[in-house]
Amino acid sequence: MSLQEKSSAVVMEEGYRGTNDTELRRSVSNDRTSRATSSLRRRSLSLSHVQPSQIDDDNESESVSEAGDIGDRALHSNRHSESGSVCLFPSEDVQLQSYGFWGRDPVASKGISPVTPLPEEIISPLSTDAMISEDPTPENTIRLPKFFEYGSCMTHLAVFGILGVLTRYLLQKLFGPGLVGVTGDETILYLDLPSNMVGSFLMGWFGVVFKGDISYVSDYLLIGLSTGYLGSLTTFSGWNQKMVELSVEGHWVFALLGFLIGLFLVAYSIIFGVETARGFRQILERNSVCGITSSRRRWRVDSYKRHLVALAVLLLMLSSLWSIGGIQLREEFNSSSSEAQLWLGCIVGPFGVWIRWFLARLNGRGLGKTGLLKWVPFGTLIANVSAACVMAALSTVKKAVNTRTCDVVVTGIQFGFLGCLSTVSTFIAEFNAMRESKYPWRAYAYAMATICSSFGLGILIYCVPVWTRGYK
């Protein structure tokens, strides 16, 4: 080989390394708000036929839409390392170690910032196969059967969903007219406002900042905590129905203010949660010699035996919660207690969580084969709007029938099933991701589409029959 050929080879090799390193950095930044499956799919785009600006827009649109959840799509597209390990949502620290950035939070420490697209002349000659990095999953994890993965996910979702229903009920009683008296049925500070604020705040902690750390311990724990518990702790359908009920009495201004104040409070709740979680994370990293990774490695569910133990414990908890709920429902119903609706809600709540989790597979997909409007989380949108419509219809039925049995059954289904089917924590996580993206107007368009659709259909389904039939 001549000297000129050797020089050209060295230049090409250095250019490849620099490009690959920048691409990996961009992948780490995108993985903060998207699932591992989508980031792998993004890195495998045909770069030689797509403009860099188009790739960046598609990546951002997909990322903001998947900021909350992608449902069971992660199980269909999970990645396996050469050792056969499964990784639904690779943790942030594992990704950083694989890419050479040891133990730093790219957002909290601001060590890594979003990278602008590379010039087309640098990107286009590269092979996309070379850009797919080796899976960073630890070798001591195992490959689980599909039925085991689905069973673990649905069990975690059910148990944490019931816990979310119980927490929402306690917050209603604590801040409602009976104790503190901050919220009520006839005010713009609706009964579910405290639970929506608390759930949004916790989403900033466990669904954004510490998301990778929880996933490192157990992917199923992350699903149960974010989608199951926080998704069931917050409810969009209850929020929408209270505003519809204010409208049927002619309090249109209160209904409008209820939406504006509610959106403002939950939006700043997640911001406050993210900021406090970043500060707490920095304190932990400063005071820990080995970092956060070493302290959580002991708790990692990384063997088949540990997976079986975790699943057995969760199944025992689920059967206990359902059994207690059934016994209490029968006793409270016979004694004409108002708590009968709570226990019915605990029984039917997991079904709403499961449906919402399956619908989340539509997030980041867009419409049609071309992926139109990929930035819209259609799964979350459908779950919230459909739950609001069914809740309005059941409220109409309750007005028409007007019996105690109907009231208990309808209210229990509304509180449990529909309260878990709809969510504010996931909705506001997606809203916050859009607001911080390159197109912040998308956040307000998404919020307006969700609120206006739900409220408008609620007026048609609930208010019109009440006005025309004269229900009291």
Long-range contacts (C-beta under 8 A, 24 or more apart in sequence): 15-122, 16-126, 16-130, 19-118, 19-122, 19-123, 19-126, 20-126, 20-130, 20-131, 22-115, 22-118, 23-118, 23-131, 24-99, 24-133, 25-99, 25-112, 25-115, 26-114, 26-115, 27-95, 27-99, 27-133, 28-95, 28-96, 28-99, 28-101, 28-106, 28-112, 29-106, 29-112, 29-113, 29-114, 29-115, 30-59, 30-63, 31-90, 31-92, 31-95, 32-92, 32-106, 32-107, 33-63, 33-64, 33-66, 33-67, 33-433, 34-62, 34-63, 34-66, 34-67, 34-364, 35-66, 35-70, 35-73, 35-74, 35-88, 35-89, 36-74, 36-78, 36-79, 36-87, 36-88, 36-89, 36-90, 37-70, 37-73, 37-74, 37-77, 37-78, 37-79, 38-62, 38-63, 38-66, 38-70, 38-364, 40-77, 40-79, 40-132, 41-77, 43-128, 43-131, 43-132, 43-133, 44-128, 44-131, 44-132, 45-128, 46-128, 47-123, 47-124, 47-126, 47-128, 47-131, 48-123, 48-124, 48-125, 48-126, 51-120, 52-117, 52-118, 52-119, 52-120, 52-123, 53-117, 55-117, 56-116, 56-117, 57-438, 58-371, 58-374, 60-375, 60-437, 60-438, 60-439, 61-366, 61-374, 61-375, 62-364, 62-374, 62-375, 63-364, 63-433, 63-437, 64-375, 64-430, 64-433, 64-434, 64-437, 64-442, 65-363, 65-364, 65-374, 65-375, 65-376, 65-377, 65-430, 66-363, 66-364, 66-377, 67-377, 67-429, 67-430, 67-432, 67-433, 68-207, 68-226, 68-360, 68-363, 68-377, 68-380, 68-425, 68-426, 68-427, 68-429, 68-430, 69-226, 69-227, 69-231, 69-357, 69-360, 69-363, 69-379, 69-380, 69-426, 70-360, 70-361, 70-363, 70-364, 71-357, 71-358, 71-359, 71-360, 71-361, 71-362, 71-363, 71-379, 72-150, 72-153, 72-357, 72-358, 72-360, 72-361, 73-360, 73-361, 74-219, 75-146, 75-149, 75-150, 75-153, 78-149, 79-135, 79-137, 80-135, 80-137, 80-143, 81-134, 81-135, 81-136, 81-137, 81-139, 82-134, 82-135, 83-137, 83-139, 83-141, 84-142, 84-143, 85-135, 85-137, 85-138, 85-139, 85-140, 85-141, 85-142, 85-143, 86-137, 86-141, 86-142, 86-143, 86-144, 86-149, 87-135, 87-136, 87-137, 87-141, 87-219, 88-149, 88-215, 88-219, 88-223, 89-211, 89-212, 89-215, 89-219, 89-222, 90-135, 90-136, 90-137, 90-212, 90-215, 91-212, 91-213, 91-215, 91-216, 92-211, 92-212, 92-213, 93-212, 93-213, 93-216, 93-291, 93-292, 93-293, 94-136, 94-137, 94-138, 94-212, 94-216, 95-136, 95-212, 97-136, 97-293, 98-133, 98-134, 98-136, 99-133, 103-285, 103-291, 103-292, 103-293, 105-209, 105-278, 105-281, 105-285, 107-209, 107-278, 108-209, 108-278, 108-281, 108-282, 109-282, 138-302, 140-302, 140-303, 141-302, 141-303, 142-302, 142-303, 142-304, 142-307, 144-304, 144-307, 148-307, 148-311, 151-311, 152-220, 152-307, 152-310, 152-311, 152-314, 153-220, 153-223, 153-357, 154-354, 154-357, 155-311, 155-314, 155-315, 155-318, 156-220, 156-221, 156-223, 156-224, 156-228, 156-314, 157-223, 157-224, 157-227, 157-228, 157-350, 157-353, 157-354, 157-357, 158-228, 158-318, 158-350, 158-353, 158-354, 159-224, 159-228, 159-314, 159-317, 159-318, 159-321, 160-224, 160-225, 160-228, 160-229, 160-232, 160-353, 161-228, 161-229, 161-231, 161-232, 161-349, 161-350, 161-352, 161-353, 161-420, 162-232, 162-318, 162-321, 162-325, 162-346, 162-349, 162-350, 163-228, 163-229, 163-232, 164-199, 164-228, 164-229, 164-230, 164-231, 164-232, 164-233, 164-349, 164-420, 165-232, 165-342, 165-345, 165-346, 165-349, 165-415, 165-416, 165-419, 165-420, 166-342, 166-346, 167-195, 167-229, 167-233, 168-192, 168-195, 168-232, 168-233, 168-234, 168-235, 168-419, 169-342, 169-345, 169-415, 171-195, 171-198, 185-242, 185-245, 186-246, 187-254, 188-246, 188-254, 188-255, 188-257, 188-258, 188-261, 189-258, 189-261, 190-238, 190-239, 190-242, 190-243, 190-258, 190-262, 191-238, 191-242, 192-234, 192-235, 192-238, 192-239, 192-242, 192-419, 193-239, 193-262, 193-265, 195-233, 195-234, 195-235, 196-234, 196-235, 196-239, 196-262, 196-265, 196-266, 196-269, 196-424, 196-425, 197-265, 197-266, 197-269, 198-233, 198-269, 199-230, 199-231, 199-233, 199-234, 199-424, 199-425, 200-234, 200-266, 200-267, 200-269, 200-270, 200-273, 200-424, 200-425, 200-428, 200-429, 201-269, 201-270, 201-272, 201-273, 202-230, 202-233, 202-273, 202-425, 203-230, 203-270, 203-273, 203-425, 203-426, 203-428, 203-429, 204-269, 204-270, 204-271, 204-272, 204-273, 204-274, 204-275, 204-276, 204-277, 205-273, 205-274, 205-276, 205-277, 206-230, 207-425, 207-429, 208-270, 208-273, 208-274, 208-277, 208-429, 209-274, 209-277, 209-278, 209-281, 210-277, 210-281, 213-292, 213-296, 216-293, 216-296, 216-297, 216-300, 217-296, 217-299, 217-300, 217-301, 218-300, 218-301, 218-310, 220-301, 220-310, 221-301, 223-357, 226-425, 226-426, 227-353, 227-356, 227-357, 227-360, 227-426, 228-353, 230-423, 230-425, 230-426, 231-353, 231-356, 231-420, 231-423, 231-425, 231-426, 232-349, 232-352, 232-353, 232-419, 232-420, 232-423, 233-425, 234-266, 234-423, 234-424, 234-425, 235-418, 235-419, 235-420, 235-422, 235-423, 235-424, 236-384, 236-387, 236-388, 236-422, 236-423, 236-424, 236-427, 236-450, 236-454, 237-384, 237-387, 237-388, 237-390, 237-391, 237-414, 237-418, 237-419, 237-421, 237-422, 237-454, 238-391, 238-414, 238-415, 238-418, 238-419, 238-422, 239-424, 240-388, 240-391, 240-392, 240-451, 240-454, 240-455, 240-458, 241-388, 241-391, 241-392, 241-395, 241-414, 241-458, 241-462, 243-455, 243-458, 244-392, 244-395, 244-455, 244-458, 244-459, 244-462, 244-463, 245-395, 245-462, 247-455, 247-459, 247-463, 248-462, 248-463, 248-466, 248-467, 255-455, 259-451, 259-455, 263-447, 263-451, 266-424, 266-428, 267-428, 267-431, 267-432, 267-435, 269-428, 270-425, 270-428, 270-429, 270-432, 271-432, 274-432, 318-350, 321-346, 322-346, 322-347, 333-408, 336-404, 340-408, 340-412, 341-408, 341-411, 341-412, 341-415, 342-412, 342-415, 343-412, 344-408, 344-409, 344-412, 344-413, 344-415, 344-416, 345-412, 345-413, 345-415, 345-416, 345-417, 345-419, 346-416, 347-416, 348-412, 348-413, 348-416, 348-417, 349-416, 349-417, 349-419, 349-420, 350-420, 351-417, 351-420, 352-387, 352-416, 352-417, 352-418, 352-419, 352-420, 352-421, 352-422, 353-420, 353-421, 355-383, 355-421, 356-380, 356-383, 356-420, 356-421, 356-422, 356-423, 359-383, 360-426, 363-430, 375-434, 375-439, 375-442, 376-446, 376-449, 377-426, 377-430, 377-446, 380-423, 380-426, 380-427, 380-430, 381-446, 381-449, 381-450, 381-453, 383-421, 383-422, 383-423, 384-422, 384-423, 384-427, 384-450, 384-454, 385-450, 385-453, 385-454, 385-457, 386-421, 387-418, 387-421, 387-422, 388-422, 388-454, 388-455, 388-457, 388-458, 389-454, 389-457, 389-458, 389-461, 390-418, 391-418, 391-458, 392-457, 392-458, 392-461, 392-462, 393-461, 393-462, 394-418, 395-462, 396-461, 396-462, 396-465, 396-466, 396-471, 399-465, 399-466, 399-471, 399-472, 400-465, 400-469, 400-471
